[in-house]
Amino acid sequence: MTPLRTAAVVIASTRAAAGTYEDECGPEIARWLYDHGYAVADAVVVPDGDAVGAAIGAALESRPAVLVTSGGTGLSPDDATPEQTAPYLTRSLPGIMEAMRRAGADAVPTAVLSRGLAGTAGPTFVVNLPGSPGGVRDGLAVLAPLIDHICSQLEGHHDHG
């Protein structure tokens, strides 16, 4: 049996980090990852801004197969998740984010405003999802047929399925 791949989740939410708002996205992402065969710890919830970059760096130290962030991808002045993610990416996967924005826009036209990134940080697939439960569900639906193939490729397997 193939060992479980590992995954990490970082939630960027100043309100959730302060305890004034209950994070709904982290548990949803963790459940989805678990259902797709990934061992995942509880989501790390941090305020928007520099704390996001620090949490991403800390998560990448354990070299998970997947790192999913949620929140901080919009246009508000404190939305900085893409800027905090970019320094860690060694390769960009813009087609994934294009597909997510396209899929989300069918129901929510403002989905096209998400500035999230997707790419690789060494052996880890990294993706920024929006900070709303609906945006997370839309993003995960796009990832469902891709995530195992992405991880397989990053592990050095050259299947083209």
Secondary structure, DSSP 8 states (H G I E B T S, - for coil): ----EEEEEEEE-HHHHHTSS---HHHHHHHHHHHTTEEE---EEE-SSHHHHHHHHHHHTT--SEEEEES--SSSTT--HHHHHGGG-SEE-HHHHHHHHHHHHTT-GGGGG----EEEETTEEEEEE-SSHHHHHHHHHHHTTTHHHHHHHHTT-----
